[in-house]
Amino acid sequence: MSNLHSAPAPLSIDGEVIIVNNDTDEVVCNGGSIALGHPQVWYSFDNQDNVTCGYCDRVFVKERAKTRFPSQT
């Protein structure tokens, strides 16, 4: 599997950005509303402020780091 942790915050993101609480240690992704989704996978933040799903490019971002990511409407 590819690197689970994002490098410094990108200038643009193709995937959806999901903001989580600062004390969140793990997140799970199954592709959500994407047609047919993908296998359920768990990601750990491992002292990072964001992680990116290797299947659907969803980015999970801790509240304290949300200003580094494009706003979602």
C-alpha positions as CSV (number, residue, x, y, z in Angstrom):
1,M,0.0,0.0,0.0
2,S,1.2,3.5,-0.6
3,N,2.3,6.0,2.0
4,L,-0.7,6.6,4.4
5,H,0.5,10.0,5.6
6,S,0.4,13.1,3.6
7,A,3.5,15.2,3.2
8,P,3.1,18.9,4.0
9,A,-0.4,20.1,3.2
10,P,-1.0,20.2,-0.6
11,L,-2.1,23.3,-2.4
12,S,-5.0,21.4,-4.0
13,I,-6.8,18.2,-3.2
14,D,-8.7,16.0,-5.6
15,G,-10.4,14.0,-2.9
16,E,-13.0,15.0,-0.2
17,V,-11.7,16.6,3.0
18,I,-13.2,15.4,6.3
19,I,-12.5,17.4,9.4
20,V,-12.1,15.3,12.6
21,N,-11.6,16.2,16.3
22,N,-8.0,16.9,17.4
23,D,-8.0,13.9,19.8
24,T,-8.8,11.4,17.0
25,D,-6.2,8.7,16.7
26,E,-7.7,6.6,13.9
27,V,-10.2,6.9,11.1
28,V,-12.0,4.4,8.9
29,C,-12.8,4.9,5.2
30,N,-15.0,2.7,2.9
31,G,-15.4,5.1,0.0
32,G,-18.6,6.6,1.3
33,S,-20.9,7.7,-1.5
34,I,-18.5,6.8,-4.3
35,A,-20.2,4.2,-6.5
36,L,-19.6,0.8,-5.0
37,G,-17.1,2.3,-2.5
38,H,-14.0,0.3,-1.6
39,P,-12.9,-2.2,1.1
40,Q,-13.1,-0.7,4.6
41,V,-9.6,0.4,5.7
42,W,-8.3,2.0,9.0
43,Y,-5.7,4.7,9.1
44,S,-3.8,6.0,12.1
45,F,-2.7,9.6,12.4
46,D,0.7,8.6,14.0
47,N,1.3,12.2,15.3
48,Q,0.3,13.7,12.0
49,D,-2.5,16.2,11.4
50,N,-3.8,14.5,8.3
51,V,-4.0,11.1,6.5
52,T,-5.1,10.3,3.0
53,C,-7.1,7.2,1.9
54,G,-5.0,5.2,-0.5
55,Y,-8.2,4.1,-2.4
56,C,-10.3,7.2,-2.8
57,D,-8.0,10.1,-1.9
58,R,-10.3,11.3,0.9
59,V,-8.2,13.4,3.3
60,F,-9.0,13.2,7.0
61,V,-7.7,16.4,8.7
62,K,-7.6,17.3,12.4
63,E,-9.5,20.5,13.3
64,R,-6.3,22.4,14.2
65,A,-4.9,21.9,10.6
66,K,-8.1,22.6,8.6
67,T,-6.9,26.0,7.5
68,R,-4.1,24.4,5.4
69,F,-6.7,22.6,3.2
70,P,-9.2,24.1,0.6
71,S,-12.6,24.7,2.1
72,Q,-15.3,22.2,1.1
73,T,-18.7,23.5,0.0
